[in-house]
Amino acid sequence: FIGSGSNVLVCDKGFDGIVISLKKSFKNLSIKQNSMIIVEAGVMLGTMVKQAMAAEIGGLESLIGVPGTVGGALIMNAGAFGSEISKYFEEAKTMTLEGNIKSYSRGEIEFSYRHSTFPDNEILLDATFKCKKGKPDQILQDRKVASDGRKSNQPLKFRSAGSIFKNPSDTLAAGYLIDKAGLKGTKKGGATISEKHANFIVNMGNATAADVLHLIKLAKKYVIKKFNINLELEVKLIGFPQSMTQGVYYA
């Protein structure tokens, strides 16, 4: 199950299985007078954020520009500039492989950094977020801070799978470690560790998934050697044989 494919790296040979994406369906979104947002999983996160802002709902504007669907964002507990989508989560519905509908309330799902405990074998259908009215001027200011920060710090002109590694802590960024390991600008085939933000591996035009995976392994190796820190993947790998991913998740 995937959303729109953000934060995903798929093997060049494809995936031996069935992929289900809701990004072209499940597009309903409703904002209630009490600032509750009921949204289906296929709605793009940016669409929900923009409609919330138009309704003068505050808190979500820091997520402006984060790619992907609402479903994918909730599963991954997407966040940016100090805020995470789980902060506003109230309840959600999923479907099991047998077609049964299940409901989860806020207390039944645990969220952590880029992770949630929604079952892997269930597909997220919709979610409800409990938000609050905000001040229009403050909403626009927070949006500008997030938008300007993303433009100045991230290589948005090139294709990428987003942030490759999770930050080791709140005070230590993966991009900083990769930069200090001397890897900014390192190339493999058509892939490059971004000069602008070292936690992004960008496609310069003809990169393969194997090229990107090579640079992922290289970054892990150099950061472990220099700092004794084992970077954990944020991007999800799909379809790769175990022989190619050995050593990627753990040193």
Secondary structure, DSSP 8 states (H G I E B T S, - for coil): -BSS-TTEEE-TT--SS---B-TTS---EEE-TTSEEEEETTSBHHHHHHHHHHTTEES-GGGTT--SBHHHHHHHT-EETTEEGGGGEEEEEEEETTS-EEEEEGGG--EETTEE---TTEEEEEEEEE-EE--HHHHHHHHHHHHHHHHHHS-TTSEE-S--B--SBTTB-HHHHHHHTT-TT-EETTEEE-SS-TT-EEE-SS--HHHHHHHHHHHHHHHHHHH-----B-SEEES--HHHHTTTS--
